[in-house]
Amino acid sequence: MADVSSHGVAAAMIASMIKVDFTNSIKYLSCPAEVLRHMNDTFYSMMQGDYTFTAVVGKRQGNVLAFANAGHSHPMVYTHETDHVHVLYSKDKPVGLVEKAEYSSHKIIVSTEDIIFLYTDGLFNTREQYDMEMNYQDLSGCFMNYKHIVQENPEEFFNVVLRLFAGIADEKVIDDVSLMLIKIH
């Protein structure tokens, strides 16, 4: 998942470039940190730091999920076996911010029925103007409280999250918000 630091036509063009570069990068790079490093080199050479984007890149092999985070909101993993949500704290620099960025790869064990939750920072930014401090612990608590909905009706879980964190039901959305659930089979 990626999130461009701009809006409008420029952001749409950059998102297209990101998709093409990502698709090409994963063909010959297997490590998520290497993918981000390569994308940073490419993106910085074109944009010279004028535009940046955050991203989380992951690759699953068997029960191991390797991931790298370039300034993106922290992913969460619900572990079915332990009935616990893990916030994957790791945050390197956004892609395109500096010329030679380094990214770290991390690993976590995942099993059947585990669920990965990804989201963009718009989920929290939307509430900033109202001085409401929603944080990762609140979001992981929401995930636990509504895990039955996640299993049965992911769309309804998204509606709950958007209502609680982005204020979608009550106020006008001031930032873009993307949410993604990935269930391990």
WOBELTA-V573213 format. One record per run of one state. SS is the DSSP state (h for helix, s for strand, l for the rest). FROM is the first residue (numbers start at 0). LEN is the number of residues. If there is no record, write none. Layout:
# WOBELTA-V573213
ss	from	len
SS	FROM	LEN
SS	FROM	LEN
This chain:
# WOBELTA-V573213
ss	from	len
l	0	1
s	1	3
l	4	3
h	7	21
l	28	3
h	31	16
l	47	5
s	52	9
l	61	2
s	63	8
l	71	4
s	75	4
l	79	4
s	83	4
l	87	4
s	91	1
l	92	2
s	94	1
l	95	10
s	105	4
l	109	5
s	114	5
l	119	2
h	121	7
l	128	7
h	135	10
l	145	1
h	146	6
l	152	1
h	153	13
l	166	12
s	178	5
l	183	2
